[in-house]
Amino acid sequence: MPYNNISELPEGVRHVLPTHAQEIYLKAYDNAMEEYSDPASRRGNSTLENVARRVAWAAVKKEFVKNEETGKWEMIPGKHHQKR
């Protein structure tokens, strides 16, 4: 199911990602839920939720990286970060 706001995101997303990364996750997840709603548009036997989660994490990783020393997600230096 799509999310209406970041407070509805799974706890594992809310507690590890900064707010802007959560916003990216939410938008990408919701877009993927719409784009891949037809099972024929998905590869293999993946559920819609699994596809949406993979798309959302991929979107986050375009702008954020996990700092292995601190364990925190940080913006990738040199990226132009804009709210979409």
DSSP file (Angstrom, degrees, kcal/mol; ACC not computed):
  #  RESIDUE AA STRUCTURE BP1 BP2  ACC     N-H-->O    O-->H-N    N-H-->O    O-->H-N    TCO  KAPPA ALPHA  PHI   PSI    X-CA   Y-CA   Z-CA
    1    1 A M              0   0    0      0, 0.0    32,-0.0     0, 0.0    29,-0.0   0.000 360.0 360.0 360.0 144.1    0.0    0.0    0.0
    2    2 A P        -     0   0    0      0, 0.0     2,-0.4     0, 0.0    24,-0.0  -0.263 360.0-122.1 -67.1 157.6    1.2    3.5   -0.7
    3    3 A Y        -     0   0    0     23,-0.3     3,-0.1     1,-0.1    27,-0.1  -0.829  11.6-159.8-102.6 141.5    2.4    5.8    2.1
    4    4 A N  S    S-     0   0    0     -2,-0.4     2,-0.3     1,-0.3    -1,-0.1   0.782  75.8  -4.4 -88.6 -30.9    0.8    9.2    2.8
    5    5 A N  S >  S-     0   0    0      1,-0.0     3,-2.0    21,-0.0     4,-0.3  -0.967  77.8 -95.3-156.6 169.1    3.6   10.6    4.8
    6    6 A I  G >  S+     0   0    0     -2,-0.3     3,-1.3     1,-0.3     8,-0.1   0.734 113.8  70.5 -66.3 -21.4    7.0    9.6    6.3
    7    7 A S  G 3  S+     0   0    0      1,-0.3    -1,-0.3     7,-0.0     7,-0.1   0.705  96.5  55.3 -66.8 -16.4    5.5    8.8    9.7
    8    8 A E  G <  S+     0   0    0     -3,-2.0    -1,-0.3     2,-0.0    -2,-0.2   0.540  83.4 111.0 -91.0  -8.6    3.9    5.7    8.0
    9    9 A L  S <  S-     0   0    0     -3,-1.3     5,-0.0    -4,-0.3    13,-0.0  -0.226  85.4 -82.2 -63.3 156.2    7.2    4.3    6.7
   10   10 A P    >>  -     0   0    0      0, 0.0     4,-2.4     0, 0.0     3,-1.4  -0.259  39.0-116.4 -57.6 147.6    8.4    1.1    8.2
   11   11 A E  H 3> S+     0   0    0      1,-0.3     4,-2.5     2,-0.2     5,-0.2   0.861 114.6  60.0 -54.7 -39.4   10.3    1.6   11.5
   12   12 A G  H 34 S+     0   0    0      1,-0.2     4,-0.3     2,-0.2    -1,-0.3   0.757 110.0  42.3 -63.6 -24.8   13.5    0.3    9.9
   13   13 A V  H X> S+     0   0    0     -3,-1.4     4,-2.1     2,-0.1     3,-0.7   0.888 114.2  49.6 -84.4 -46.7   13.4    3.1    7.3
   14   14 A R  H 3< S+     0   0    0     -4,-2.4    -2,-0.2     1,-0.2    -3,-0.2   0.855 112.3  47.7 -61.6 -36.2   12.4    5.8    9.7
   15   15 A H  T 3< S+     0   0    0     -4,-2.5    -1,-0.2    -5,-0.2    -2,-0.1   0.609 119.1  35.6 -86.7 -10.8   15.1    5.0   12.3
   16   16 A V  T <4 S+     0   0    0     -3,-0.7    57,-0.8    -4,-0.3    -2,-0.2   0.695 104.6  69.1-112.4 -24.1   18.0    4.7    9.9
   17   17 A L  S  < S-     0   0    0     -4,-2.1    -1,-0.0    55,-0.1    57,-0.0  -0.756  78.1-118.9-101.8 142.2   17.5    7.4    7.2
   18   18 A P     >  -     0   0    0      0, 0.0     4,-2.2     0, 0.0     3,-0.2  -0.275  41.9 -97.0 -65.3 164.1   17.6   11.2    7.6
   19   19 A T  H  > S+     0   0    0      1,-0.2     4,-2.1     2,-0.2     5,-0.2   0.886 123.1  50.0 -54.3 -47.3   14.4   13.0    6.8
   20   20 A H  H  > S+     0   0    0      1,-0.2     4,-2.0     2,-0.2    -1,-0.2   0.900 110.6  50.6 -62.8 -38.9   15.3   13.9    3.2
   21   21 A A  H  > S+     0   0    0     -3,-0.2     4,-2.5     1,-0.2    -1,-0.2   0.869 108.2  53.3 -65.4 -35.9   16.2   10.3    2.5
   22   22 A Q  H  X S+     0   0    0     -4,-2.2     4,-2.7     2,-0.2    -2,-0.2   0.889 107.1  51.8 -64.1 -39.0   12.9    9.2    3.9
   23   23 A E  H  X S+     0   0    0     -4,-2.1     4,-2.3     2,-0.2    -2,-0.2   0.902 110.3  48.5 -64.2 -40.8   11.1   11.6    1.6
   24   24 A I  H  X S+     0   0    0     -4,-2.0     4,-2.6     2,-0.2     5,-0.3   0.936 111.8  49.8 -62.6 -46.5   13.0   10.1   -1.4
   25   25 A Y  H  X S+     0   0    0     -4,-2.5     4,-2.9     1,-0.2     5,-0.2   0.935 111.2  49.1 -57.5 -49.4   12.1    6.6   -0.2
   26   26 A L  H  X S+     0   0    0     -4,-2.7     4,-2.7     1,-0.2   -23,-0.3   0.930 113.2  45.4 -58.7 -48.9    8.4    7.5    0.2
   27   27 A K  H  X S+     0   0    0     -4,-2.3     4,-2.3     1,-0.2    -1,-0.2   0.923 116.0  45.6 -64.0 -44.2    8.1    9.1   -3.3
   28   28 A A  H  X S+     0   0    0     -4,-2.6     4,-2.4    -5,-0.2    -1,-0.2   0.904 113.3  50.4 -66.1 -41.0   10.0    6.3   -5.0
   29   29 A Y  H  X S+     0   0    0     -4,-2.9     4,-2.3    -5,-0.3    -2,-0.2   0.952 112.6  45.7 -60.9 -50.6    8.0    3.6   -3.2
   30   30 A D  H  X S+     0   0    0     -4,-2.7     4,-1.5    -5,-0.2    -1,-0.2   0.894 112.9  50.1 -63.0 -40.5    4.7    5.2   -4.1
   31   31 A N  H  X S+     0   0    0     -4,-2.3     4,-3.0    -5,-0.2    -1,-0.2   0.909 111.3  49.3 -63.2 -41.3    5.7    5.7   -7.7
   32   32 A A  H  X S+     0   0    0     -4,-2.4     4,-2.7     1,-0.2    -2,-0.2   0.868 104.7  58.4 -66.7 -36.3    6.8    2.1   -8.0
   33   33 A M  H  < S+     0   0    0     -4,-2.3    -1,-0.2     1,-0.2    -2,-0.2   0.890 114.4  38.4 -59.2 -38.3    3.5    0.9   -6.4
   34   34 A E  H >< S+     0   0    0     -4,-1.5     3,-1.1    -5,-0.2     4,-0.2   0.929 117.4  48.3 -76.1 -47.8    1.7    2.6   -9.3
   35   35 A E  H 3< S+     0   0    0     -4,-3.0     3,-0.3     1,-0.3    -2,-0.2   0.849 120.6  35.6 -64.6 -36.3    4.2    1.8  -12.1
   36   36 A Y  T 3< S+     0   0    0     -4,-2.7    -1,-0.3    -5,-0.2    -2,-0.2   0.085  78.6 114.8-107.4  23.0    4.5   -1.9  -11.2
   37   37 A S    <   +     0   0    0     -3,-1.1    -1,-0.2     4,-0.1    -2,-0.1   0.816  63.5  76.2 -63.7 -29.6    0.9   -2.6  -10.2
   38   38 A D  S >  S-     0   0    0     -3,-0.3     3,-2.4    -4,-0.2     4,-0.3  -0.745  80.8-143.3 -82.3 119.7    0.4   -4.9  -13.1
   39   39 A P  G >  S+     0   0    0      0, 0.0     3,-1.5     0, 0.0    -1,-0.1   0.781  98.6  66.0 -54.7 -27.1    2.2   -8.2  -12.4
   40   40 A A  G 3  S+     0   0    0      1,-0.3    -3,-0.1    -3,-0.0    -4,-0.0   0.718  94.0  59.7 -67.3 -19.8    3.2   -8.4  -16.0
   41   41 A S  G <  S+     0   0    0     -3,-2.4     2,-0.3    -5,-0.1    -1,-0.3   0.516  95.4  79.9 -86.2  -4.7    5.4   -5.3  -15.5
   42   42 A R  S <  S-     0   0    0     -3,-1.5     2,-0.3    -4,-0.3     6,-0.1  -0.721  81.0-118.9-102.8 152.8    7.5   -7.1  -12.8
   43   43 A R  S >  S-     0   0    0     -2,-0.3     3,-1.3     2,-0.0    -2,-0.1  -0.665  72.0 -23.9 -86.7 143.3   10.3   -9.6  -13.3
   44   44 A G  T 3  S-     0   0    0     -2,-0.3    -2,-0.1     1,-0.2     0, 0.0  -0.166 112.9 -40.0  59.9-146.9    9.9  -13.1  -11.9
   45   45 A N  T 3  S+     0   0    0      2,-0.0    -1,-0.2     0, 0.0    -2,-0.0   0.071  85.7 147.1-104.3  22.6    7.6  -13.7   -9.0
   46   46 A S    <   -     0   0    0     -3,-1.3     2,-0.1     1,-0.1    -4,-0.1  -0.301  46.5-124.2 -63.0 139.7    8.3  -10.6   -7.1
   47   47 A T     >  -     0   0    0      1,-0.1     4,-2.3    -5,-0.0     5,-0.2  -0.425  22.8-112.2 -76.8 160.4    5.5   -9.1   -5.1
   48   48 A L  H  > S+     0   0    0      1,-0.2     4,-2.6     2,-0.2     5,-0.2   0.897 118.5  52.6 -59.1 -41.7    4.5   -5.5   -5.7
   49   49 A E  H  > S+     0   0    0      2,-0.2     4,-2.4     1,-0.2    -1,-0.2   0.897 108.5  49.6 -64.0 -41.0    5.7   -4.6   -2.2
   50   50 A N  H  > S+     0   0    0      2,-0.2     4,-2.2     1,-0.2    -1,-0.2   0.915 112.2  47.7 -64.9 -42.3    9.2   -6.2   -2.8
   51   51 A V  H  X S+     0   0    0     -4,-2.3     4,-2.6     1,-0.2    -2,-0.2   0.935 111.9  50.0 -62.5 -45.8    9.6   -4.4   -6.1
   52   52 A A  H  X S+     0   0    0     -4,-2.6     4,-2.4     1,-0.2    -2,-0.2   0.887 110.2  50.4 -62.3 -39.9    8.6   -1.1   -4.5
   53   53 A R  H  X S+     0   0    0     -4,-2.4     4,-2.5     2,-0.2    -1,-0.2   0.914 111.2  48.2 -64.1 -42.7   11.0   -1.5   -1.6
   54   54 A R  H  X S+     0   0    0     -4,-2.2     4,-2.2     1,-0.2    -2,-0.2   0.921 113.0  47.8 -64.1 -43.1   13.9   -2.3   -4.0
   55   55 A V  H  X S+     0   0    0     -4,-2.6     4,-2.1     2,-0.2    -2,-0.2   0.916 112.0  50.6 -62.4 -43.5   13.0    0.8   -6.2
   56   56 A A  H  X S+     0   0    0     -4,-2.4     4,-2.1     1,-0.2    -2,-0.2   0.918 111.5  46.3 -63.6 -45.1   12.8    3.0   -3.1
   57   57 A W  H  X S+     0   0    0     -4,-2.5     4,-2.5     1,-0.2    -1,-0.2   0.892 110.5  53.8 -65.8 -38.2   16.2    1.9   -1.7
   58   58 A A  H  X S+     0   0    0     -4,-2.2     4,-0.6    -5,-0.2    -1,-0.2   0.900 108.5  50.1 -61.4 -39.9   17.8    2.3   -5.1
   59   59 A A  H >X S+     0   0    0     -4,-2.1     3,-0.8     1,-0.2     4,-0.5   0.908 110.5  49.1 -65.0 -42.3   16.5    5.9   -5.2
   60   60 A V  H >X S+     0   0    0     -4,-2.1     4,-2.3     1,-0.2     3,-1.6   0.920 106.6  56.5 -61.3 -43.7   17.9    6.6   -1.8
   61   61 A K  H 3< S+     0   0    0     -4,-2.5    -1,-0.2     1,-0.3    -2,-0.2   0.605  94.5  67.5 -70.1 -10.3   21.3    5.2   -2.7
   62   62 A K  H << S+     0   0    0     -3,-0.8    -1,-0.3    -4,-0.6    -2,-0.2   0.756 119.6  19.4 -74.6 -24.5   21.5    7.6   -5.6
   63   63 A E  H << S+     0   0    0     -3,-1.6    13,-2.6    -4,-0.5     2,-0.3   0.559 124.3  49.6-120.7 -14.7   21.8   10.5   -3.2
   64   64 A F  E  <  -A   75   0A   0     -4,-2.3     2,-0.3    11,-0.3    11,-0.2  -0.927  55.4-166.4-130.2 152.5   22.8    8.9    0.1
   65   65 A V  E     -A   74   0A   0      9,-3.0     9,-3.1    -2,-0.3     2,-0.6  -0.987  27.6-116.3-135.5 145.4   25.5    6.5    1.2
   66   66 A K  E     -A   73   0A   0     -2,-0.3     2,-0.7     7,-0.2     7,-0.3  -0.726  25.4-133.5 -84.2 123.4   25.9    4.7    4.5
   67   67 A N     >  -     0   0    0      5,-3.3     4,-3.4    -2,-0.6     5,-0.3  -0.671  12.9-156.2 -75.8 113.1   29.0    5.7    6.4
   68   68 A E  T  4 S+     0   0    0     -2,-0.7    -1,-0.2     1,-0.2     5,-0.0   0.762  89.1  52.8 -66.8 -24.9   30.5    2.4    7.4
   69   69 A E  T  4 S+     0   0    0      1,-0.1    -1,-0.2     3,-0.1    -2,-0.0   0.908 124.7  22.8 -75.7 -42.8   32.4    4.0   10.3
   70   70 A T  T  4 S-     0   0    0      2,-0.2    -2,-0.2    -3,-0.0    -1,-0.1   0.694  94.0-132.0 -97.7 -21.7   29.4    5.7   11.9
   71   71 A G     <  +     0   0    0     -4,-3.4     2,-0.3     1,-0.3    -3,-0.2   0.501  65.5 126.9  81.2   2.8   26.6    3.5   10.5
   72   72 A K        -     0   0    0     -5,-0.3    -5,-3.3    -6,-0.0     2,-0.4  -0.687  63.8-118.8 -97.8 148.8   24.7    6.7    9.5
   73   73 A W  E     -A   66   0A   0    -57,-0.8     2,-0.3    -2,-0.3    -7,-0.2  -0.711  37.6-177.2 -84.4 132.2   23.3    7.5    6.1
   74   74 A E  E     -A   65   0A   0     -9,-3.1    -9,-3.0    -2,-0.4     2,-0.1  -0.929  32.4 -96.2-131.0 152.4   24.8   10.7    4.6
   75   75 A M  E     -A   64   0A   0     -2,-0.3   -11,-0.3   -11,-0.2   -12,-0.1  -0.395  46.9-107.3 -62.8 143.0   24.3   12.7    1.5
   76   76 A I    >   -     0   0    0    -13,-2.6     3,-1.6     1,-0.1    -1,-0.1  -0.617  41.8-110.5 -72.4 124.3   26.8   11.9   -1.2
   77   77 A P  T 3  S+     0   0    0      0, 0.0     3,-0.1     0, 0.0    -1,-0.1  -0.254  98.3  21.2 -57.9 141.1   29.3   14.8   -1.5
   78   78 A G  T 3  S+     0   0    0      1,-0.3     2,-0.2    -3,-0.0    -2,-0.0   0.376  90.4 127.7  85.0  -4.1   29.0   16.8   -4.7
   79   79 A K    <   -     0   0    0     -3,-1.6     2,-0.9   -16,-0.1    -1,-0.3  -0.580  63.3-123.8 -82.7 147.6   25.4   15.8   -5.5
   80   80 A H        -     0   0    0     -2,-0.2     2,-0.7    -3,-0.1    -1,-0.0  -0.834  31.0-160.6 -89.3 110.7   22.8   18.4   -6.2
   81   81 A H        +     0   0    0     -2,-0.9     2,-0.4   -18,-0.0    -3,-0.0  -0.838  18.9 163.5-102.7 118.3   20.1   17.7   -3.7
   82   82 A Q        -     0   0    0     -2,-0.7     2,-0.3     0, 0.0    -2,-0.0  -0.978  41.6-112.5-130.6 143.1   16.7   19.1   -4.4
   83   83 A K              0   0    0     -2,-0.4   -63,-0.0     1,-0.1   -59,-0.0  -0.577 360.0 360.0 -70.2 137.4   13.4   18.2   -3.0
   84   84 A R              0   0    0     -2,-0.3    -1,-0.1     0, 0.0   -60,-0.0   0.417 360.0 360.0-101.9 360.0   11.3   16.6   -5.8
